[in-house]
């Protein structure tokens, strides 16, 4: 039998379409338990590749013959070897091109809605990392919000739809992934906006993004309105786009809320977080469609692969928005938190411009799941 190649984009489509897939993950058990490819109808077998060096006979009976089979490893090499051994044993299998490194870096653009003047909002789903970026397009101009370091996808996408990127925003100083905002701004001549309270240590020029900033993209009716919303960081800023969409950054997710501890300031920022969620957001229209900067679990994806929900629905269903007792709220968001993101201090320093790791190091720093939420 021949060995086939499956790309991260093809796996993403299977997740969006809720297709079946059997994954043989040949990484170490700890790596698999910490972070794996997730799909609603995916099944898994985890056997480290070094246990299979003498042959795959012991696992043949555990691999279905009526499903597509994908072999996964960290960077590709081991999965090719094991896939070839399985093919020699008579199985039809594929391996993941680029391994989990490629999975971590794949972004899938999804249209999430129209604007009143004919513009469009696109969401870029970084499916393996749980990151969500945005492009607001109107009348030939585009704004990019919370871009990842994989910048070509945004530059190429804008070029393909005939839009010029004129503004780039980060909702806050990210700690779980390296921002591509500064690079996109440099390559396009766009204005790069940052919340000044998060930018006190940055080493580069930026435009300060403050409460009530109103930036026009394309036609005058499409305004991106900044809303100061501290709690995840002291400078966290949300955006209301076209009075229709609430880009909540890492403050509010579909199934969880933001964590306040990634700058070591949990006790100081917990009241800011509660104030944003329970007061500032409560004053907004419940009809606003929330577009967060991350998702935690695959269940948060809509049928088209996008991640969004009305604010009113979140106030009704999101546990983090229904904790009436302040002491209980403080305890939940400061104790028993998930592990902090991989290399988060180095990521913060990279986003400040203090260090400039090479591309391989950047990829290594970002490996792992999204850990920006309290759930």
N, C-alpha and C positions, 0 to 999 in steps of 0.2 A: 504493500500500500504506500501511497505517497503522503508526504507531510505537507499540510497546507499552512498558509500564513494568515493570521487574523489581526487586523489593526485595532487600535484603541477606538477609532471611530466606529468600526463595525460592532465592537462589543457594546459601545454606548447605544447604538441603535437597537440592539437586542434588549437592553435594559428599558429603553423608552417604550418598546413594543411589547414588553413583558414576555419575551420568548424564553424557551428553555435552553439551558446550557449547562454542561457538566464541566467543572473546572478542577483539574489536577494541579494543585499548587505545590511546587517542589522547593519552596523556601523553608527555612527553619520554622519550627512550630511557633516560637515566640513571635516571629515576624508575621506569620499568618494570622495568629490570634489578635495581634495589635491592629492589623490593617489588611484588608483583602478587597477584591472586586465583589461588589454586592449587587444582586439582581433579585427581583421578586420570585422568579422561577429558576434560580440558579441552584445547583447542588455542588457539593465540594468533597474533595478528598485531598488531604494534606499529608504528603510523604516527602521528607527532605531528600534531595537528589542524591546525596551521598549514600543513602540507604538503598539506592537503586543501581549503583555502579556495577554490581555483579549481575544485574538482570532485573526484568520487570515482571517475571512470572508470578510472583506472589500478589501482585495487585491487579493482574489481568481480569480476574473474576469480579473485582470491585468497580470496574469501569463499564458503564452501560454501552450497548451497541445500538440502541435506538435513539440516542441523543448526540448532538454535536459535542465533541470533547475538545477542550482547550487546555493546553499545558502552559503554566505560568511560572516565571521565576523573576529574579530581581532585575536583570538587565537583558535577558534573552538567551544567552549562551547555553545555560543548563537546560532550559526548556526545549531547545532544539535537539540536544543530545537525547533527552528522555523521549521526546516525540518520535525521533527516528527509531529508537528501540521499540516503542509501541507499534510503530508502523511495520517494522520487521516482524513483529508478532502477529500481524494481520489486522490491526485496528486502524480505522480512519480518524486521524487526529490533526489538530492545528496547534500552533504555538503563537503566543502573543508577541507580535513584533515590538521590539524595544523593551519588553518586560514591564515590570511595575514602574520603572522610571518613565517610560512613555505613557503609561496609564495616569501617572501623577500629573503629567503636563498637557494632556489633551483637553481642549476646550471645544464645546459644541454650541454654536450660535442657535438661539431659538427666538422667534418673534413672540413677544408677550403682549403686544397691544398697539393700537393706533392712537395718535394724538388728534386733537380737535381740528388742526389745520392740515391734516393729511400726513403728518410726520409719523414716525414709528419708534417704538422702544424695543430694543433687542437685549436679550439676556445671554451671556456667555457662561455656559455651565461647565465648570471644571470638575467633571464627574468623579474623578478619582481622589480629589482633594477636598471636595465640598465647597469650593470657592465659587462665588457668583459675581460676575462683572457685568457692566451695562454700557450700551451705546444708545444715546438719544439722537435721533436724526430728524432734521427739519430743513426743507428748502435748500438742500445741498450742503448743509453744515452738520457737524456731529460733535457731541460731547461724550467722552469716555469716563466712566466712574468705576473706581476700584479695579483698575487694570492689573493683571498678573504680569510677571516678568516675561512671559511668553508673548512678546509684543507683536510679532509678525501677524498673528491672527487678527488683531484689531486694525493694523495698518492695511493689510490685504483686503479685509472685509469692507472697510471704508472705501478703498479704491474701487472695488468691484461694484459697489452700489452708487458710485459717483459722488461721494460725500467728502468734504474736507474737514478734518478734525481741527476744531478751533479752540476747544477747552478740554482740559483733563482735570479730574477731581479725585482726591482720596478722602473718604469719609472720616478717616482717622489714621493714626500711625499704626500700621499693621504689625502684628507680632507672629503671625503664623505663616505668612507668605511674603515674598519679596515683591514690592510694587513695581509695576512697569510704567507708572505714570510719568516719571521724570524723563525716561528714555523716549516715550511717545511724544512728549512735549518738545524735546530737543529735535526729534526727527521731523516734526510737522510744523514747528513754530507756534504751536498752541500755547495758550496760557495755562500754567500749572497751578492749581489751587490746593492749599492745605489749611486745615484748622490751625491757627497760630498757637493755641495752647498746647498742641501736640508737636509743634515745630520749633520749640525753643532751643533745641540742640542741633538742628539740621545745618548742613554745611553748604547749602546751595540757595539760590534765589527762588522765591515762590510768591504767589499772590495770596495774601491772607484771606481765608474764607471765614466769614463771621456771620452771626445770626442776622437774618434778614437780607443777606446778599441776594441779589436777583440777577441772574445771568441769562441773557437771551440767546437762544440757539435758533438760527434761521429766522423764520417769521416771528414777529413780535409777540404772537399769542403763545408761543412755547417758551415758558419761563421755568428755569430751575431755581427754586426758592430754598435757601439754606435755613435749616432749623437747628439751632444749637441743642444737642441732646447728649450731655455727658453721662458717663456711667461705665461704659466699657473702657474708654479712656477719658481723660479730662477734657479733651477737645472734640470728642465724637460729635459729628454733625450729620443730620439727616437731610434729605432733599425731598421737596414736593414738586413733582413735574406735572405741569399743565393742569394743576388742581385735581389730578386723577390718580397719580402714583406716588407712594411714599417709599423712597429708598432709605431703608432703616439702618444701613451699615451693619455693624455687629451689636447693635442694641437689642433688636427684636428679630427673632427667627419664627418660622412657622410652628415649630413644636417645642421651642425653648426660648430662653433669653440670654443676653450676653453676660460673660463673666467679667468681673471688675478687677481681677488680680494679676493681669499679665504685665503690669508695670510695678508690681509689688505694692499696690495701693488699695487693696481690697477694702480694708476697714475705712479708708478715707473716702472711697468713691461709691460705697454701697448706697448712701443716701442720694447721691446724684443719679444713680441707676434707677432707684425707686421713684425719684422725682420725675425723671424723663418718662418712665413707663406709666406711672399711675396718675400723673398730673398733665404733663405736656402732651403726651399722646392722647390722653382722654379728651382733650379739648379739640382734637382734630375730627374731621368727618369720618364716621364709621364706614363710609363707602369708599374711602381711599384703598387702593390695592397695594398691599405691602410687598415690596421687593427687597429681600434681605441680601446681605453680602456673603452669607454662607447657608448651607444646610447640613444637618448632622446625619440623618438617616435617609435611606432610599424611599421610605414611605412619604417623605415630604414632596416628592416629585409629583406634578400633575400628569395627566394622561399624555400630554404632548412633550413631557420632559422638562417643562419649566417649573419654577418654584415661585409661587405667589398665593396670596389669599387676602380677602378683605379684612381691614382692620377690625371691624365689628365682629367678624367670625373669630378672630384671634382673641379678642377680649372675652368671648364666650367659651373658647375651647383650650386656649393655651394656659397650662397650669401656672406658668410664671407670672401671668397677669391676674391671678385670682388669689393671691396670698394676702389676705387682709391685715394680718398681724405683722407689724413692722419687725418685731423681734424674730419671728419665724422667717420672715423674708431675709433678714440679715444673716441668720444662721444658714439658710439654704444657699445663699450666693457667696458665702465665705468659708464654709466647711464642706468637707467631702467632695471637693471639686475633682473633675477628671484630671489626669496628668497634663502638665503644661505642654504646649506644642514643642516639637523637636527644634532645638537650637533657637528658641524664641528670642533670646537676648541678642544673638548674632544677627538675627533677621531684623530686629529693631534697629541695631546699629547700621546695618546695610541700608535700611530705609531712611536713616538720618544722613547718609552719605559719609559716615565715619570710617567704614571699611568697604572694600570693593573686592569681594571674593570672585574667583574665576567661575565659569559656567558650571563646571563639574562640582565645585564646592557649593554653589547655589542650589543645584539639584539635590545634593546630599542633605543640605540644611532643611529642605522642604519635605523630604520623604516622611510619609506618615499621614494619619487621618486628620480631619478638622477637629480642633479642640478649643473652639472659641466660645462654647456655650455651656450654660447651666441647665440641666434637664432632670 
